[in-house]
Amino acid sequence: MLKQAIPIDWQEIDTVFLDMDGTLLDLHFDNHFWLEHMPKCYAEKYNLPYEEASKILLQHADSTQGSLNWYCLDHWAEELQMDIVALKHEVANKITIRTNVIEFLSHLRMLGKDIVLLTNAHINSVNLKFSYVEIEEFFDEVITSHNIGFAKEQHGFWEALREHKIYQKDRCLFIDDNLDVLDNARKFGIKHLLAISKPDSQKPRINTNDYVAIDDYRQLIH
């Protein structure tokens, strides 16, 4: 059953900034890769028990979380001495588009909105996913936080973004599944913000605090 429509006055919006993982694509791929596949591969490479490999990787992740390195495939390839992109291809069958995303992107195109992919993902990860799901054609621009020099949750991101993209913060819609990212956008003054109720299709809904959350992108097509 379709959830209640989310009212948006499209006349007030020129630019739509969209996150990728967990927002347009199912986060299940990334969670499976980093929490299951990578520990298995790391354990095999270094001849470790799976549990020990998993613990080591989590420690690495905790030490960089929220920074650009946390999202940087080059950093992880060097840190772990493993070909991260090649390992992602091994489980790429799990890369999937969220329900009704194509319909939503088509709707934005019909409305004539400026559609921008705004992601923390490394460009190699973006290109890998574009090779498995057909959504690249919908974007007027693709911007990763690695181009900006700040992760989206870091102070200074939105100011630095102005060097890459002209936008009016009161005429932007920004959709992201990361609440820290949304909080940072709100502090800067981005007016229209939406969260995602269930970034990973295999996990329960998350608490999005006071952010209105999307269950189905048809809620935005009315």
Steps between C-alpha positions, in 0.01 A plus 500: 500500500638842399589725792356850528616749237776740606393851400763690306444827318717437197462865401731582793777261393759543226767248603458147633809361677482121535722267700579162343551213746196441719308775322478406132667161533431232760758524779490121531784469248735723701410343833550151358830597339661668799352290781505154338692475175802712596562320833487168314748619235726663759501182708594294195778738393664522842410152623292621793181376665194679361414657836850645541498638146163661561623659823809645328294652219252652745786657694635652176153630416440649845827695482399678177119518517355830383817599315578485128728201557205301632344527154822485294568176313861605438551535875358154569695339214823639643410436863397137442719426197197366312328586171173635640339569162570146377352358821186714455452354153486153661171583674368761258184297442378658826513855356136597451295814446241581763135454407355772273824700486494499119143628502602779739805601296288501185250723680775745596620504140145572381478790748826641365688487830878510527582147624833459679647183650673616819680211662777418744582195289838484327478559125615142433207374704262732314628378162479137609137538601413693184628200304240275667196728535370740239451831679797711384304649209264682737764718664596844377808477718680247720692643797685294758624634832852412384468780242394738778764412760248439779264215582135609487469481880802727555477872572604692190359255246213716376716811487764316296233354271436850366833480314360207300130579480288815498194446719256691717469325835136603540412350160665158543354163591757266656425132563742288703482197729774625736360711783837660578514616139147639520581677828798669335286609205235636736759702697619655175146594405400252229124547512343177372632181660375141486631180657460133407302272731671175400841547332575125510208293371610206717495696826225669704397860452720756670403785730534817292425731792308803376589452133216395272605164354428341165367143492423494128602759241144506370426710808677787321317456169162664526 
